[in-house]
Amino acid sequence: MDSSAINLPSPGRRRGRYSDSFKADIVAACKAPGVSTAAVALANSLNANLVRRWVAESDPAHKAAVQLARVQSAASDSVSPTVASPVSTPGFVSVPLATPNADIRIELRRGDHLVTLYWPVAAAAQCLGALQDWLR
């Protein structure tokens, strides 16, 4: 279907209701291979977000999800509210090292020369100090 052949139900309408057949034509045009939803909307003087919503609403999975949400909302309205206890999340999580005896490995390259330094993890603070002194 050519998206330029779809016309508005009545020219000059800025907001209004569109017939189901008009929406179906727009959705069909959007689902054509290689066609942009925004291009179909633009060609028919429609808002692209409105057209995207029509496309989403035409999907059976979307309709089922909306229906489920309505049922859950109605069920939660009929049940008295309960106060949930807040979930505490730690600000810091320690991660154990796989090998506590591993070394810190630092590679320094200048031109063709490569220097590799190995420093014990247990002395990480001293390694930091040495690097800071060296970089000054």
N, C-alpha and C positions, 0 to 999 in steps of 0.2 A: 504494500500500500504506500502511495506517495504521501508524505506528511504535509506537503503543500496543498493537497486537495481537501484537507479537513478544515472546515470553517467554524467560526463561533456560532452558537445558537442564535444570538442576536447581536449585531454589531454595536460597539460602543459600551457594552456592559463591562463594568470594571469589577464587579463582585456579584456573584449570583449562584444559582443552582444550575447544574448542567445535567442533561439527561443521561441515563445509564448507557444508552447507545453511543452518545458522543464520547463519554469516558472510555467505553470499550474500544472505540475507533482510535483514540489517542493512545491507549495502552498497547493496542496491537501495533501501532506505528512505532512505539518505543521499543517493542520486543523484536522488531525486524533486525536482521544481522547488520552490523556496522552502522546502526543509527544511534545518535546521541539523544538521550532524554531531553537535555537542555535545548538541542536543536529543534526537536518536535515542539517543545513548549514555546520557543521563540517564534517559530513559524506560525503558531496558532495564537499568538498574543496571550499566552498563559504564563503563570509563574512556574518556574522549574520545580520548586519545592512542592507545589500542588500536584504537578504531574508525577513526581516521584512518589508522593503519597498514594495516588491512584494506582500506580504500578505495584506498590507494596500491598495495597489492599486487594489487588486482584489475585495475589498469591494465596492458595488455600492454607498453607502453613501459617501465614500471617493472620488469616481469619481465625484459625484455631487458637492461636496465641492470644488474640484479643478477646475471644470468648472465654478462655481460661482465666485471663486477668479479671474479667468482669465477674465471673463466678467467685474467684478468690476475694475480690473486693467486697462483694455482697456478703460472703461468709465472714469476713473480718469485721464488717460493720455490725453484724448481729452478735458477735462475741464481745464480752466485756474486755477492755484493754488491760494488759498486764504490764508491769514494769520489768523490763529486762535488766539483768545485771550487766554493767559495762565490762567489756572484754579488755583486759590489760595486755598491752603489747610491750615487750621489753625494748628499751632504747638501745641496748647493746647486746649483741649475741656473740658469745665467744665461739670461735671455730677452732677445734683442735687441729694441730698440724699433723699431717699424715706421718711424717718422720721427724721427731723432735730433735734428732741429731744432725739435721740437714744444715748445709752451709748457705750463707748469703753469697750470691755470685754476682759480681759486678764486672762488666766488660767495658774497657775504655779503648777507643780506636782513634788513632791519629795517623792519617795517611795510610801507609801499608803496615803500620805497627799496631798490634793488638795486645793489650795487657789485660789479663783476667785475674781478678782478686777473689779469693774465697775467705769468708769471715764466718766464724761460728754464730749461729742464731742466738745462742745464750749471751753473746756479747754484742747484741744489736745496737744498744745505746752507744757503745764505744765506736762502732762502725759509723753510726750517724755523725758522731763528733769528728771522726777522722775525715769523713767526706766533706763536712762543712768547713773544716780547716783547709782542706786541699782546694776547695772551690773559691776561697777568699782571694 
